Amino acid sequence: PPAPPEHIERRLDQLMPADVLLLGEQHDAAEHQLIERQVVEALVARKQLAALAIEMAESGNDTAHLPATASALQVQTALRWDDNAWPWAAYGPVVMAAVQAGVPVLGANLPRARMKDAMTDVSLDVQLAPAALSIQEDAIRSGHCELLPASQIRPMTRIQIARDRAMAQTLVAARVPGRTVLLVSGAGHTEP
């Protein structure tokens, strides 16, 4: 692959060393997926990338057992890729850059089967400080154009918290001393 752009290299120089890097995106912005691929390639070139964790696949699905020569279809199968939710045309180049470098790609999102349980899990209400919980609820409300019934705000907020927790658990489990795990997710999962 070509050398990563100089601005990517400079930014990584500012951020390194890091056990984990969080790269938030706007899901329908092609330029964001290009940047993600460039960051993967730059970390690979530095022999720094331990794993690529992605919101676009559920936790428990990964490419760790696949060779670097795996086909896109093998990778999609291993990750149980949902092309309707996450177009492979957009994310495939990011994922394949890691796979072809021999770096595992890890699904990090909360499995869909666990989302219903998360909606009623009141223990999630205390995972954030009250002010942060209120901010998250406001983000859910505004993210649904103020159209979500008030009774659904807290359950939807719980799903978001559970998704964030699943991603964090994936990152912690993937840590390798002296190397970096990169998370690619929506910006809402990476903002402080």
Secondary structure, DSSP 8 states (H G I E B T S, - for coil): -----HHHHHHHHHH-S-SEEEEEE-TT-HHHHHHHHHHHHHHHHTT-EEEEEEEEEETT-B-TTS-TT--HHHHHHHHT--TTTS-HHHHHHHHHHHHHTT--EEEEE--GGGHHHHHT-GGGGGSS-HHHHHHHHHHHHHHTTT-S-HHHHHHHHHHHHHHHHHHHHHHHHH--TTSEEEEEEEGGGT--
